[in-house]
Amino acid sequence: MTTTQEALPVMPALLLRPEEAARVLGIGRSKVYELMAAGALRSVKLGGARRISATALQEFVSDLEGAL
């Protein structure tokens, strides 16, 4: 690294593919798509792809915990 370059801070992903969200939640990819279709898991459309925000994942888990 030269003196003109600064190291960028490492940030966690803010938007996840459904496959990544499934891995984080410990469920199958198909279930993630079902949850999105049912409106239980918020997602955004980015071009032709669906993405799930880290915030939406946290809210989904919080809602599950509140339902116990």
N, C-alpha and C positions, 0 to 999 in steps of 0.2 A: 504494500500500500504506500502510495506517495503522500507527501504532506498536503497535497491539494485534495486528496480523497478522504472523506470521513466515513467511519464505519456506521452503517445504518443500524438502528435498533431492530432486533428481531421481534416481529409482531405475530401473534397467532392469527390464523385465517379468520376473517370476519364473515365470509360467505363459504358455505360448504356444499359440495355436490350431494345429492341424496345418498349415494353410496358411502360418502364420508360421514354424513349425519347418522346413517344406520350403524356404522362402526362405533361412533362415539356413544350412541344410545344402547348399543348391544342388542340391536334387533335387525331383522332382515330388510333388505332394500325395498321389497314389495310392501312391507308394512309401512315404511316411510311414505311411499306413494299413496297408500290408503289413508294415512293420517292427514296428508296434505289435501287429498280430495275431499275428505270429510270436514276440513277446516279446523282440525284439532292441532295441526302443526302449520304455522304460518310459513309461507315461502314467497320469494320474489321471482319474477321472470327477468332474465338477463339475456337479451337476444332470444334465441329459441330454447334456452335452457332454464331449468328451475334451480334455484339456490336457496338454502336455508341459512339464515343468519345465526350467529352464535347466541344472540339475544333470544331469538325464537326458540332455540333448543333449551335455554335456561328457563324460559317461561313455561314451556311444555312440561318440563320436569317439575317445576314448582306447582303447576296445576295438578299434576299427578299426585304429588305429595299432599296437596290440600284436599284431595278427594279421599284420602285414607281415613 
